[in-house]
Amino acid sequence: MELLAPAGGMEQLIAACRFGADAVYLATDRFGMRARAANFAPEELSDAVRAAHAFGVKVYLTCNTMIAQSEVAELPAFFERVQDAGVDALIIGDMGAFAMARTYAPACQLHVSTQASVSNSEAAKAWHALGATRIVCAREMTLADIAQMRQAIPDDLEIEAFVHGAQCMAVSGRCLISSYLTGRSGNKGACTQPCRWSYALEEEKRPGIHFPIEEHPDGTFIMNAKDLNMIAHLRDLAEAGVDSVKIEGRNKKAFYVATVVTAYRRALDEGPSAEVERELTGISHRPYSEGFYFGDPEQAPAFDGYEQETMHVADVVSAEEAGVDAGAAGPDRLFARCRNRFAEGDALEVLSPGGRVRSVVVRGLVWHPGRAGEDGAASAAAPAPEPVAVAVANRSCCIYSFVCPDPPAPGSFVRVRTYRRSARH
């Protein structure tokens, strides 16, 4: 099956490509369901497509918000620009936008978004007759439903299904709560996630006195959906006829994308294992579930927050031979951009493309105040200040180095194994 990864911005796109995705899905600043993601400006889209294609990775662009009448006039130019950028397929949820895409972006394949709530074979065949090459299953379909649908639809109509990430409590994401409570529409990509908030009862004659639902002292998160995790059931999905497995997460950082893509890449290539499944506890997540695939999904009513077993501390930008910096004490030094605090003597883990995880102890920690480029090189504007031996790396986005025999490739991620739990509200 194809492994389809989220790309909320260029860093996430490169991480997805390096760590094993077959395709990425992304959005521009218009018509995407993740307005809070970095996304891609129209002038950046061609660069994003070229970068992905250089890795042999396909690019699917989302146009899956509800399209208002006032927005229809924008679509012809939008679709023409997307086609010119070289996008491989469009993911569309609106039937009118779908029809317009056939006219203005005929070179792009057309995928039907989960926002269209395709949950049966007749709906799938109707979209296929309109030109769809793939449908993204409605989130509430069971595995048995998908298998039955596969038998009843044309062989050349592909099926895509979500396997990992956050789930919406509403049917395929069609929700009005955010719009009603805050004025920010989830159907326009600006959801404030009020289904994750804590709710309590208030009796009208006793204002200000809250009665927690289900008597939880902090209130109850009655609509809070668990995260999806189907890594142990990829074979079941393949046998049901799924062609592409999709990871949710266009609001997530590159470290999250790299970790999840690595786990699913290994599971697809090697089969599931306890080691691979443990990787998915390393990134921030709510309690996991199997969604609707094997029955009704579960909520997480007691707590809305994230837990994780690792913390991202640095990005590897380059490696150099010993002797480049005074005090180098080993054959090689690893240069990394600091994301969170780490210190001399810390035991860290490095996640590299290809799924390789290795341990390293920080020795000979050095801060490089003049190095800020993506490759760790000194700025050309002025001579670099001398490196400074330090005990702690704590300057965010600054470059540090430490001794690391056989250093990992640039683009690797450095993490520390530590349990964290955080509440959103």
ROKOL-52097 format. One record per residue (C-alpha): residue in three letters; y negated, x negated, z. Coordinates in steps of 0.25 Angstrom, whole numbers, plus 5000, padded with zeros to 4 digits. Example, Ala and Ser with C-alpha at 12.3 -4.5 7.8 and 13.67 -1.06 7.14 Angstrom:
BEGIN
Ala501849515031
Ser500449455029
This chain:
BEGIN
Met500050005000
Glu498649964998
Leu497849915010
Leu496449975010
Ala495449925020
Pro494049965024
Ala492849885020
Gly491549925027
Gly490849805022
Met491049665015
Glu491649595027
Gln492649705029
Leu492949705014
Ile493249555014
Ala494049565027
Ala494949675021
Cys495149595008
Arg495449465015
Phe496449535025
Gly497249605015
Ala496649745010
Asp497049784996
Ala495849874995
Val494549905003
Tyr493750025004
Leu492250025006
Ala490950105004
Thr489550084999
Asp488350135007
Arg488550275001
Phe489650375002
Gly490650305011
Met491250365024
Arg490850235033
Ala489350235033
Arg489350145045
Ala490150035038
Ala489349915031
Asn489849965017
Phe489349905004
Ala487949924998
Pro488049964983
Glu487649824979
Glu488749764988
Leu489849844982
Ser490149754970
Asp490249634979
Ala491249704988
Val492149744977
Arg492149604971
Ala492449544985
Ala493649644987
His494149624972
Ala494149474974
Phe495249494985
Gly495949594976
Val495549714984
Lys495149844979
Val493849914983
Tyr493850064986
Leu492450124988
Thr492250254997
Cys491450374993
Asn491950465003
Thr490850535010
Met490550675008
Ile489550674996
Ala488350764998
Gln487650834986
Ser486450744988
Glu487350614986
Val488050664973
Ala487050604964
Glu487250464970
Leu488750464966
Pro488650424951
Ala487950294954
Phe488750264966
Phe490050274959
Glu489550194947
Arg489050084956
Val490450084963
Gln491250074950
Asp490349954946
Ala490649884959
Gly492049884955
Val492649974966
Asp494050004964
Ala494050154969
Leu493250254976
Ile493650334988
Ile493050474987
Gly493150594995
Asp492150694988
Met492750764975
Gly491350764968
Ala491150614971
Phe492550594966
Ala492350664953
Met491050584951
Ala491750454954
Arg492650474942
Thr491450484933
Tyr490550374939
Ala491650274944
Pro492850294934
Ala493350154936
Cys493550174951
Gln494850244956
Leu494550364965
His495150374979
Val495050504987
Ser494550485001
Thr495150535013
Gln493850615015
Ala494450705004
Ser495550745014
Val496650735004
Ser497850785012
Asn498850835001
Ser499450814988
Glu498650924981
Ala497350864985
Ala497750724981
Lys498250774967
Ala496850844965
Trp496150714968
His497050644959
Ala496750744948
Leu495250704950
Gly495550554948
Ala495950504962
Thr496850384962
Arg497050384977
Ile496850484989
Val496550445003
Cys497450535012
Ala496750625022
Arg496850565035
Glu497650685041
Met498850665031
Thr500150635038
Leu501050525032
Ala502050645027
Asp500850715020
Ile500550585013
Ala501950565008
Gln502050705003
Met500750694996
Arg501250564989
Gln502450634983
Ala501550744977
Ile500350664971
Pro500350584958
Asp500850444960
Asp499550374955
Leu498750444966
Glu498750344978
Ile498750374993
Glu497850305003
Ala497950325018
Phe497250275030
Val498050185039
His497050125049
Gly495750155056
Ala494950255062
Gln495250405060
Cys494250525059
Met494650645068
Ala494150735056
Val495050775044
Ser494950655035
Gly493550625040
Arg492850755037
Cys492050765050
Leu490750835053
Ile490650795068
Ser489750675066
Ser488850745057
Tyr488650865067
Leu488450775079
Thr487650655074
Gly487150695060
Arg488050575054
Ser489050625044
Gly490450575045
Asn490650625031
Lys489550535026
Gly490150415033
Ala489250415045
Cys490150465056
Thr489750445070
Gln491250475075
Pro490850585085
Cys492350615085
Arg492450485093
Trp491450525104
Ser491850565118
Tyr491650715120
Ala491550805133
Leu491350945136
Glu490050995142
Glu489951135149
Glu488651205145
Lys488251245159
Arg488451095164
Pro487751015154
Gly487950865156
Ile489250875162
His490350835153
Phe491850875153
Pro492650775146
Ile493650835137
Glu495050805142
Glu494450755155
His494350615150
Pro493250555159
Asp492450495147
Gly492550615138
Thr493650635127
Phe493650585112
Ile494350705107
Met494150675092
Asn494350525093
Ala495450485082
Lys496350365084
Asp496350255074
Leu497350255063
Asn498450145062
Met499550155052
Ile500050015051
Ala501450045056
His501650155046
Leu501250085033
Arg502650095027
Asp502550245030
Leu501250265023
Ala501850185011
Glu503050275010
Ala502150395011
Gly501550344998
Val500250285003
Asp499650184993
Ser498450135001
Val498250125016
Lys496850125021
Ile496150065033
Glu494950135039
Gly493750055044
Arg492550035036
Asn491750025048
Lys492549915054
Lys492249765054
Ala492949655045
Phe493849615057
Tyr494449755058
Val494649765043
Ala495349625043
Thr496249655055
Val496749795050
Val496949755036
Thr497749635040
Ala498649725049
Tyr498849825037
Arg499049715027
Arg500149645035
Ala500749785038
Leu500849815024
Asp501349685020
Glu502249645031
Gly502549785038
Pro502049825051
Ser502249745064
Ala501749745078
Glu500949615075
Val500149685063
Glu499949815071
Arg499349735083
Glu498249685073
Leu497749835073
Thr497549835088
Gly496649705086
Ile495449785080
Ser494649895086
His495350025085
Arg495550165092
Pro496950195097
Tyr497850205084
Ser498650315078
Glu499350355066
Gly498350465062
Phe498950585055
Tyr500050515048
Phe501150555058
Gly500550675064
Asp499250715071
Pro498350595075
Glu497950565089
Gln496550565095
Ala496050455105
Pro495350555115
Ala495150455127
Phe494350345121
Asp493550315108
Gly493450165106
Tyr494150045101
Glu495149945106
Gln495549815100
Glu496349695104
Thr495549585096
Met494049555094
His493549495082
Val492749365085
Ala492449295072
Asp492649285057
Val493149155051
Val492149105041
Ser492648965037
Ala493448845042
Glu493148695042
Glu493848565044
Ala493648495057
Gly492448395058
Val491448495051
Asp490848525065
Ala490748425077
Gly491748455087
Ala492848515078
Ala494148485085
Gly495248535075
Pro495648535061
Asp494848655057
Arg493748745062
Leu493648895060
Phe492248945058
Ala492049095062
Arg490849195063
Cys490849245077
Arg490949395079
Asn491349405094
Arg491349305105
Phe492449195106
Ala492549065113
Glu493148925114
Gly494548945118
Asp494749085114
Ala496049125107
Leu495749195094
Glu496449255083
Val496149245068
Leu496449355058
Ser496549295044
Pro496749355030
Gly498249375028
Gly498449435042
Arg498649295048
Val498249295063
Arg498149165071
Ser497649125084
Val496649015087
Val495948965099
Val494448935099
Arg494248785100
Gly492948705097
Leu492048825096
Val490748795088
Trp489548875084
His488948845071
Pro487548905072
Gly487148865057
Arg488348935051
Ala488249075047
Gly488749085033
Glu490049165029
Asp490749035027
Gly490248975040
Ala489348875032
Ala488048835036
Ser486748895031
Ala486148825019
Ala484748855025
Ala484748755036
Pro485648645041
Ala486648705051
Pro486448685066
Glu487548595073
Pro488748675077
Val488848705092
Ala490048695101
Val490148825109
Ala491048895119
Val490849035114
Ala490649095100
Asn489749215103
Arg488649215092
Ser488949335083
Cys489149295068
Cys488849145071
Ile489849045066
Tyr490848975075
Ser491948875073
Phe493148825081
Val494348745078
Cys495448815071
Pro496548735064
Asp496948805050
Pro495748905051
Pro495849045045
Ala495249085032
Pro493849135032
Gly493749285034
Ser494749275045
Phe494449345058
Val494449295072
Arg494849385084
Val495149375099
Arg496249455105
Thr495549545116
Tyr495749685119
Arg494449775118
Arg494149915120
Ser492849985117
Ala492350125118
Arg491450185107
His490750285116
